[in-house]
Amino acid sequence: MSQEKEVQPLSGWFFLTVVIAMLIGAVYLFISGIRIIDGPEPDTPGIWLVILSVFTFMLGIFLSIGFLVLQPNEAAVLLLFGKYKGSVKQNGFWWANPLLIKKKVSMRFRTLNGQKLKVNDHAGNPIEIAAVVVWQVSDTFAAILEVDDYALYVETQSETALRHLASSYPYDSWEEATVSAISLRGDIDQVSEALVKELQDRLKIAGVNVLEARLSHLAYAPEIAEAMLKRQQASAIVAARTKIVDGAVGMVQMALDRLSQQHVVELDEERKASMVSNLLVVLCGEREAHPVINTGTLYQ
């Protein structure tokens, strides 16, 4: 549960007028006291005026320490002798107790461009991975008082979360027994959602809200990149051949059915087998087919 509480400080413009009036009054009292002391008949009130002017001047300087300027999307955490007094989130010119320690916190959106990490995926393959995280501070109390350096905490936890994510999924779906498995390369949206959820669980203790997290770099490590490229090419070739064979079988079946329906020629099983063999060679071959004219019969 958040312990942050928002407080409303006093107007800085009013106290700026008070401080200016005190400084001007201190100068006037000091000059008046000096004139009395330097007069023909020095008197005790002149000394008291000088003392009062010094006190007024020091008080004005002390009050000026309480001024606080907050830009849009900026907050300040107020501490008094180590005790949390509240947070100021409204931008403007304010004044607070000069004894308060005022720690400013930026609540603007920030982008963390993570470095490339070398980790093992779910299948044990070494990969290189990096992510971009968009975040902002939502709880000033937690950001300042729960962690030592919230920006460094975000950077460290983002790296830890990314390493855990990479080890939870395979690089590609064919690394798993089921092709429906979520992979880092093929399921970007699901992986990003999982990364955001894990980052939010890790960073909520620091009062940080994660808006978006996306993979910015994903590749096999250099030592296995060439071997994996060959494997991908082999998988692509097998998939292409499978599609070609499926199409060729369909075309052969269609040709036989139409020849039989239209009574173009009556073929026995042996002639059908020869025709199927020839059509499959023509349709599935990598090179252009060269027809051979047979002037005899199949049995001679």
C-alpha positions as a LaTeX table, in Angstrom:
\begin{tabular}{lrrr}
\hline
Residue & $x$ (\AA) & $y$ (\AA) & $z$ (\AA) \\
\hline
Met1 & 0.00 & 0.00 & 0.00 \\
Ser2 & 1.32 & 3.43 & $-0.95$ \\
Gln3 & 2.31 & 5.75 & 1.91 \\
Glu4 & 2.49 & 8.83 & $-0.27$ \\
Lys5 & 0.45 & 11.84 & 0.83 \\
Glu6 & 0.09 & 15.05 & $-1.13$ \\
Val7 & 0.41 & 18.38 & 0.68 \\
Gln8 & $-0.34$ & 21.94 & $-0.41$ \\
Pro9 & 2.50 & 24.41 & 0.34 \\
Leu10 & 2.09 & 28.17 & 0.74 \\
Ser11 & 2.32 & 30.65 & $-2.10$ \\
Gly12 & 5.87 & 31.60 & $-2.91$ \\
Trp13 & 4.89 & 35.02 & $-4.29$ \\
Phe14 & 3.53 & 36.16 & $-0.92$ \\
Phe15 & 6.67 & 35.15 & 0.94 \\
Leu16 & 8.83 & 36.65 & $-1.80$ \\
Thr17 & 7.14 & 40.00 & $-1.06$ \\
Val18 & 7.71 & 39.47 & 2.68 \\
Val19 & 11.39 & 38.61 & 2.19 \\
Ile20 & 11.99 & 41.63 & $-0.06$ \\
Ala21 & 10.27 & 43.91 & 2.46 \\
Met22 & 12.38 & 42.46 & 5.28 \\
Leu23 & 15.62 & 42.98 & 3.36 \\
Ile24 & 14.71 & 46.54 & 2.47 \\
Gly25 & 13.64 & 47.18 & 6.08 \\
Ala26 & 16.93 & 45.70 & 7.34 \\
Val27 & 18.93 & 48.06 & 5.12 \\
Tyr28 & 16.85 & 51.05 & 6.27 \\
Leu29 & 17.26 & 50.12 & 9.96 \\
Phe30 & 21.02 & 49.61 & 9.51 \\
Ile31 & 21.47 & 53.03 & 7.85 \\
Ser32 & 19.31 & 54.72 & 10.49 \\
Gly33 & 21.26 & 53.09 & 13.31 \\
Ile34 & 24.62 & 54.11 & 11.79 \\
Arg35 & 23.44 & 57.70 & 11.44 \\
Ile36 & 22.41 & 57.79 & 15.09 \\
Ile37 & 25.71 & 56.28 & 16.22 \\
Asp38 & 27.76 & 58.70 & 14.07 \\
Gly39 & 25.73 & 61.68 & 15.29 \\
Pro40 & 27.01 & 64.35 & 17.68 \\
Glu41 & 25.31 & 62.57 & 20.56 \\
Pro42 & 25.54 & 58.76 & 20.15 \\
Asp43 & 22.65 & 57.00 & 21.77 \\
Thr44 & 21.85 & 53.40 & 22.75 \\
Pro45 & 18.84 & 53.10 & 20.35 \\
Gly46 & 21.25 & 53.36 & 17.39 \\
Ile47 & 23.04 & 50.19 & 18.48 \\
Trp48 & 19.76 & 48.39 & 18.91 \\
Leu49 & 18.67 & 49.47 & 15.43 \\
Val50 & 21.84 & 47.99 & 13.96 \\
Ile51 & 21.29 & 44.72 & 15.86 \\
Leu52 & 17.66 & 44.65 & 14.75 \\
Ser53 & 18.66 & 45.25 & 11.12 \\
Val54 & 21.14 & 42.37 & 11.22 \\
Phe55 & 18.53 & 40.08 & 12.77 \\
Thr56 & 15.91 & 41.13 & 10.16 \\
Phe57 & 18.39 & 40.58 & 7.34 \\
Met58 & 19.33 & 37.08 & 8.59 \\
Leu59 & 15.66 & 36.19 & 9.06 \\
Gly60 & 14.92 & 37.26 & 5.48 \\
Ile61 & 17.79 & 35.10 & 4.19 \\
Phe62 & 16.53 & 32.18 & 6.30 \\
Leu63 & 12.97 & 32.51 & 4.94 \\
Ser64 & 14.28 & 32.60 & 1.37 \\
Ile65 & 15.61 & 29.05 & 1.80 \\
Gly66 & 11.98 & 27.84 & 1.85 \\
Phe67 & 11.29 & 28.80 & $-1.77$ \\
Leu68 & 10.44 & 25.88 & $-4.06$ \\
Val69 & 9.99 & 25.96 & $-7.84$ \\
Leu70 & 8.39 & 22.93 & $-9.51$ \\
Gln71 & 8.22 & 22.45 & $-13.26$ \\
Pro72 & 5.35 & 20.55 & $-14.96$ \\
Asn73 & 5.52 & 16.80 & $-14.23$ \\
Glu74 & 7.89 & 17.41 & $-11.34$ \\
Ala75 & 7.33 & 16.68 & $-7.64$ \\
Ala76 & 9.15 & 17.26 & $-4.36$ \\
Val77 & 9.36 & 15.03 & $-1.30$ \\
Leu78 & 9.44 & 16.98 & 2.00 \\
Leu79 & 11.43 & 15.63 & 4.96 \\
Leu80 & 11.73 & 17.23 & 8.40 \\
Phe81 & 14.51 & 15.84 & 10.58 \\
Gly82 & 14.25 & 12.47 & 8.86 \\
Lys83 & 10.44 & 12.28 & 8.98 \\
Tyr84 & 8.31 & 12.21 & 5.84 \\
Lys85 & 5.93 & 15.19 & 5.75 \\
Gly86 & 4.37 & 14.81 & 2.32 \\
Ser87 & 4.87 & 15.34 & $-1.38$ \\
Val88 & 4.19 & 18.41 & $-3.50$ \\
Lys89 & 3.02 & 17.55 & $-7.04$ \\
Gln90 & 1.56 & 20.85 & $-8.26$ \\
Asn91 & 3.88 & 22.85 & $-10.46$ \\
Gly92 & 4.47 & 26.51 & $-9.60$ \\
Phe93 & 6.30 & 28.79 & $-7.18$ \\
Trp94 & 5.84 & 27.68 & $-3.57$ \\
Trp95 & 7.19 & 28.26 & $-0.08$ \\
Ala96 & 7.63 & 25.67 & 2.67 \\
Asn97 & 9.32 & 25.45 & 6.02 \\
Pro98 & 13.02 & 26.29 & 5.46 \\
Leu99 & 13.98 & 23.43 & 7.79 \\
Leu100 & 12.40 & 20.93 & 5.40 \\
Ile101 & 14.65 & 18.92 & 3.08 \\
Lys102 & 13.15 & 19.10 & $-0.40$ \\
Lys103 & 14.06 & 16.24 & $-2.77$ \\
Lys104 & 12.81 & 16.77 & $-6.30$ \\
Val105 & 11.54 & 13.85 & $-8.39$ \\
Ser106 & 10.88 & 13.93 & $-12.13$ \\
Met107 & 7.54 & 12.34 & $-13.05$ \\
Arg108 & 8.10 & 12.62 & $-16.80$ \\
Phe109 & 8.19 & 9.60 & $-19.10$ \\
Arg110 & 11.65 & 8.08 & $-19.33$ \\
Thr111 & 13.11 & 5.64 & $-21.83$ \\
Leu112 & 15.66 & 3.02 & $-20.86$ \\
Asn113 & 17.55 & 1.70 & $-23.87$ \\
Gly114 & 19.04 & $-1.48$ & $-22.48$ \\
Gln115 & 22.37 & $-2.86$ & $-23.52$ \\
Lys116 & 22.75 & $-6.10$ & $-25.46$ \\
Leu117 & 22.79 & $-9.11$ & $-23.14$ \\
Lys118 & 24.18 & $-12.52$ & $-23.98$ \\
Val119 & 21.93 & $-15.17$ & $-22.42$ \\
Asn120 & 20.63 & $-18.69$ & $-23.10$ \\
Asp121 & 17.10 & $-19.17$ & $-24.36$ \\
His122 & 14.73 & $-21.90$ & $-23.18$ \\
Ala123 & 16.40 & $-24.43$ & $-25.51$ \\
Gly124 & 19.86 & $-23.54$ & $-24.21$ \\
Asn125 & 21.01 & $-21.66$ & $-27.30$ \\
Pro126 & 23.16 & $-18.57$ & $-26.65$ \\
Ile127 & 21.41 & $-15.45$ & $-27.95$ \\
Glu128 & 21.84 & $-11.69$ & $-27.85$ \\
Ile129 & 18.86 & $-9.70$ & $-26.60$ \\
Ala130 & 18.08 & $-6.09$ & $-25.65$ \\
Ala131 & 14.94 & $-4.17$ & $-24.74$ \\
Val132 & 13.57 & $-0.62$ & $-24.58$ \\
Val133 & 11.52 & 0.24 & $-21.49$ \\
Val134 & 9.28 & 3.30 & $-21.11$ \\
Trp135 & 8.62 & 4.14 & $-17.45$ \\
Gln136 & 7.74 & 6.94 & $-15.05$ \\
Val137 & 7.62 & 7.54 & $-11.30$ \\
Ser138 & 4.09 & 7.25 & $-9.93$ \\
Asp139 & 4.80 & 7.09 & $-6.15$ \\
Thr140 & 7.30 & 9.71 & $-4.94$ \\
Phe141 & 7.46 & 8.27 & $-1.43$ \\
Ala142 & 8.57 & 4.84 & $-2.67$ \\
Ala143 & 10.94 & 6.27 & $-5.28$ \\
Ile144 & 12.87 & 8.36 & $-2.74$ \\
Leu145 & 12.53 & 6.44 & 0.52 \\
Glu146 & 12.11 & 2.77 & $-0.45$ \\
Val147 & 15.17 & 2.46 & $-2.73$ \\
Asp148 & 18.53 & 4.20 & $-2.72$ \\
Asp149 & 18.58 & 5.25 & $-6.40$ \\
Tyr150 & 15.36 & 4.54 & $-8.28$ \\
Ala151 & 16.88 & 5.16 & $-11.73$ \\
Leu152 & 19.67 & 2.67 & $-11.08$ \\
Tyr153 & 17.13 & 0.27 & $-9.57$ \\
Val154 & 15.06 & 0.39 & $-12.77$ \\
Glu155 & 18.13 & $-0.29$ & $-14.90$ \\
Thr156 & 19.26 & $-3.25$ & $-12.79$ \\
Gln157 & 15.85 & $-4.85$ & $-12.48$ \\
Ser158 & 15.18 & $-4.40$ & $-16.20$ \\
Glu159 & 18.32 & $-6.38$ & $-17.01$ \\
Thr160 & 17.33 & $-9.11$ & $-14.53$ \\
Ala161 & 13.79 & $-9.33$ & $-15.91$ \\
Leu162 & 15.05 & $-9.53$ & $-19.49$ \\
Arg163 & 17.44 & $-12.37$ & $-18.63$ \\
His164 & 14.61 & $-14.29$ & $-16.96$ \\
Leu165 & 12.30 & $-13.68$ & $-19.92$ \\
Ala166 & 14.90 & $-14.89$ & $-22.44$ \\
Ser167 & 15.39 & $-18.13$ & $-20.50$ \\
Ser168 & 11.61 & $-18.74$ & $-20.40$ \\
Tyr169 & 11.00 & $-18.85$ & $-24.16$ \\
Pro170 & 12.80 & $-20.42$ & $-27.13$ \\
Tyr171 & 14.29 & $-18.20$ & $-29.82$ \\
Asp172 & 12.09 & $-19.80$ & $-32.48$ \\
Ser173 & 9.06 & $-22.07$ & $-32.37$ \\
Trp174 & 10.79 & $-25.01$ & $-34.05$ \\
Glu175 & 13.06 & $-25.25$ & $-31.01$ \\
Glu176 & 10.13 & $-26.80$ & $-29.14$ \\
Ala177 & 8.25 & $-30.02$ & $-29.72$ \\
Thr178 & 5.01 & $-28.14$ & $-30.41$ \\
Val179 & 4.96 & $-25.53$ & $-33.15$ \\
Ser180 & 2.33 & $-23.57$ & $-31.18$ \\
Ala181 & 4.84 & $-22.72$ & $-28.44$ \\
Ile182 & 5.46 & $-18.99$ & $-27.85$ \\
Ser183 & 8.83 & $-17.90$ & $-29.20$ \\
Leu184 & 10.88 & $-14.74$ & $-28.82$ \\
Arg185 & 11.05 & $-14.15$ & $-32.56$ \\
Gly186 & 7.57 & $-15.17$ & $-33.62$ \\
Asp187 & 5.38 & $-13.82$ & $-30.81$ \\
Ile188 & 6.56 & $-10.26$ & $-30.20$ \\
Asp189 & 3.29 & $-9.01$ & $-28.67$ \\
Gln190 & 2.95 & $-11.87$ & $-26.17$ \\
Val191 & 6.62 & $-11.57$ & $-25.20$ \\
Ser192 & 6.28 & $-7.80$ & $-24.71$ \\
Glu193 & 3.21 & $-8.27$ & $-22.50$ \\
Ala194 & 5.08 & $-10.82$ & $-20.38$ \\
Leu195 & 8.06 & $-8.45$ & $-20.08$ \\
Val196 & 5.84 & $-5.54$ & $-18.98$ \\
Lys197 & 4.13 & $-7.72$ & $-16.36$ \\
Glu198 & 7.41 & $-8.98$ & $-14.93$ \\
Leu199 & 8.94 & $-5.50$ & $-14.88$ \\
Gln200 & 5.89 & $-4.06$ & $-13.13$ \\
Asp201 & 6.06 & $-6.76$ & $-10.45$ \\
Arg202 & 9.74 & $-5.98$ & $-9.85$ \\
Leu203 & 9.53 & $-2.17$ & $-9.97$ \\
Lys204 & 6.36 & $-1.49$ & $-7.99$ \\
Ile205 & 8.43 & $-1.44$ & $-4.79$ \\
Ala206 & 10.21 & 1.65 & $-6.16$ \\
Gly207 & 6.97 & 3.43 & $-7.08$ \\
Val208 & 7.66 & 3.05 & $-10.81$ \\
Asn209 & 4.99 & 2.45 & $-13.44$ \\
Val210 & 6.03 & 0.61 & $-16.62$ \\
Leu211 & 4.15 & 1.88 & $-19.66$ \\
Glu212 & 5.75 & $-0.19$ & $-22.41$ \\
Ala213 & 8.58 & $-2.66$ & $-22.95$ \\
Arg214 & 9.72 & $-3.98$ & $-26.34$ \\
Leu215 & 12.61 & $-6.04$ & $-27.62$ \\
Ser216 & 14.99 & $-3.79$ & $-29.55$ \\
His217 & 17.51 & $-6.48$ & $-30.51$ \\
Leu218 & 17.25 & $-10.24$ & $-30.91$ \\
Ala219 & 19.80 & $-12.50$ & $-32.60$ \\
Tyr220 & 21.72 & $-15.69$ & $-32.14$ \\
Ala221 & 25.16 & $-15.34$ & $-30.59$ \\
Pro222 & 27.95 & $-15.10$ & $-33.21$ \\
Glu223 & 29.37 & $-18.55$ & $-32.38$ \\
Ile224 & 26.18 & $-20.35$ & $-33.44$ \\
Ala225 & 24.66 & $-17.83$ & $-35.84$ \\
Glu226 & 25.98 & $-19.57$ & $-38.98$ \\
Ala227 & 24.82 & $-23.02$ & $-37.88$ \\
Met228 & 21.38 & $-21.72$ & $-36.95$ \\
Leu229 & 21.11 & $-19.93$ & $-40.28$ \\
Lys230 & 21.72 & $-23.23$ & $-42.08$ \\
Arg231 & 19.12 & $-24.88$ & $-39.90$ \\
Gln232 & 16.59 & $-22.18$ & $-40.72$ \\
Gln233 & 17.37 & $-22.53$ & $-44.42$ \\
Ala234 & 16.92 & $-26.30$ & $-44.20$ \\
Ser235 & 13.58 & $-25.85$ & $-42.45$ \\
Ala236 & 12.49 & $-23.40$ & $-45.15$ \\
Ile237 & 13.50 & $-25.82$ & $-47.91$ \\
Val238 & 11.61 & $-28.69$ & $-46.27$ \\
Ala239 & 8.52 & $-26.50$ & $-45.84$ \\
Ala240 & 8.69 & $-25.39$ & $-49.48$ \\
Arg241 & 9.16 & $-28.97$ & $-50.73$ \\
Thr242 & 6.22 & $-30.12$ & $-48.62$ \\
Lys243 & 4.00 & $-27.49$ & $-50.18$ \\
Ile244 & 5.18 & $-28.36$ & $-53.68$ \\
Val245 & 4.52 & $-32.07$ & $-53.15$ \\
Asp246 & 1.05 & $-31.36$ & $-51.72$ \\
Gly247 & 0.23 & $-29.25$ & $-54.76$ \\
Ala248 & 1.65 & $-31.82$ & $-57.19$ \\
Val249 & $-0.35$ & $-34.66$ & $-55.67$ \\
Gly250 & $-3.51$ & $-32.58$ & $-55.96$ \\
Met251 & $-2.81$ & $-31.79$ & $-59.61$ \\
Val252 & $-2.12$ & $-35.46$ & $-60.44$ \\
Gln253 & $-5.34$ & $-36.51$ & $-58.71$ \\
Met254 & $-7.27$ & $-33.86$ & $-60.62$ \\
Ala255 & $-5.74$ & $-35.00$ & $-63.96$ \\
Leu256 & $-6.63$ & $-38.64$ & $-63.36$ \\
Asp257 & $-10.18$ & $-37.76$ & $-62.28$ \\
Arg258 & $-10.82$ & $-35.59$ & $-65.34$ \\
Leu259 & $-9.38$ & $-38.19$ & $-67.74$ \\
Ser260 & $-11.64$ & $-40.81$ & $-66.18$ \\
Gln261 & $-14.77$ & $-38.61$ & $-66.11$ \\
Gln262 & $-14.43$ & $-37.40$ & $-69.70$ \\
His263 & $-13.46$ & $-40.88$ & $-71.00$ \\
Val264 & $-10.43$ & $-39.51$ & $-72.79$ \\
Val265 & $-8.43$ & $-42.67$ & $-72.27$ \\
Glu266 & $-8.80$ & $-45.83$ & $-70.25$ \\
Leu267 & $-5.75$ & $-46.48$ & $-68.08$ \\
Asp268 & $-5.00$ & $-49.61$ & $-66.14$ \\
Glu269 & $-3.21$ & $-49.50$ & $-62.80$ \\
Glu270 & 0.24 & $-49.88$ & $-64.34$ \\
Arg271 & $-0.30$ & $-47.04$ & $-66.80$ \\
Lys272 & $-1.73$ & $-44.85$ & $-64.02$ \\
Ala273 & 1.38 & $-45.50$ & $-61.93$ \\
Ser274 & 3.63 & $-44.57$ & $-64.84$ \\
Met275 & 1.63 & $-41.40$ & $-65.48$ \\
Val276 & 1.73 & $-40.42$ & $-61.79$ \\
Ser277 & 5.48 & $-40.97$ & $-61.70$ \\
Asn278 & 6.07 & $-38.83$ & $-64.77$ \\
Leu279 & 3.81 & $-35.99$ & $-63.56$ \\
Leu280 & 5.43 & $-35.91$ & $-60.13$ \\
Val281 & 8.88 & $-35.75$ & $-61.71$ \\
Val282 & 7.78 & $-32.83$ & $-63.90$ \\
Leu283 & 5.95 & $-30.93$ & $-61.14$ \\
Cys284 & 8.45 & $-31.51$ & $-58.32$ \\
Gly285 & 11.70 & $-31.31$ & $-60.24$ \\
Glu286 & 13.99 & $-28.31$ & $-59.78$ \\
Arg287 & 14.98 & $-28.20$ & $-63.46$ \\
Glu288 & 12.91 & $-27.76$ & $-66.57$ \\
Ala289 & 11.52 & $-31.07$ & $-67.88$ \\
His290 & 12.51 & $-32.27$ & $-71.37$ \\
Pro291 & 9.83 & $-34.49$ & $-72.95$ \\
Val292 & 10.80 & $-37.77$ & $-74.61$ \\
Ile293 & 8.60 & $-39.06$ & $-77.44$ \\
Asn294 & 7.87 & $-42.77$ & $-77.11$ \\
Thr295 & 6.83 & $-44.36$ & $-80.39$ \\
Gly296 & 6.28 & $-47.77$ & $-78.90$ \\
Thr297 & 4.03 & $-48.98$ & $-76.11$ \\
Leu298 & 4.46 & $-49.27$ & $-72.41$ \\
Tyr299 & 4.89 & $-53.07$ & $-72.73$ \\
Gln300 & 7.41 & $-53.08$ & $-75.60$ \\
\hline
\end{tabular}
